[in-house]
């Protein structure tokens, strides 16, 4: 039997299936909708409708089919409301858009 790490347990205790989340990772900020499987162990988090704010590349990437993230790659996270998720993604897109003029 494979046991979950303390980090995995803490992470999954705070998330619910179908809930918007914000992850802080080394590459940037990731927003998505959780797609949490029932089976254990939870060494990865599956997200749907994913947006990545890659600060170093000054761009926002979208993965509409989803993305799987290793729990080890998550530095921090926050559960969002749907309104917060949409507003944050909009703010990212506006801030990364090329300026006119």
Secondary structure, 3 states (H helix, E strand, C coil): CCCCCHHHHHHHHHCCCCCEEEEEECCCEEEEEECCCCCCCCCEEEEEEEEEEEHHHCEEEEECCCEEEEHHHEEEEEECCHHHHHHHHHHHHHHHCCCCC
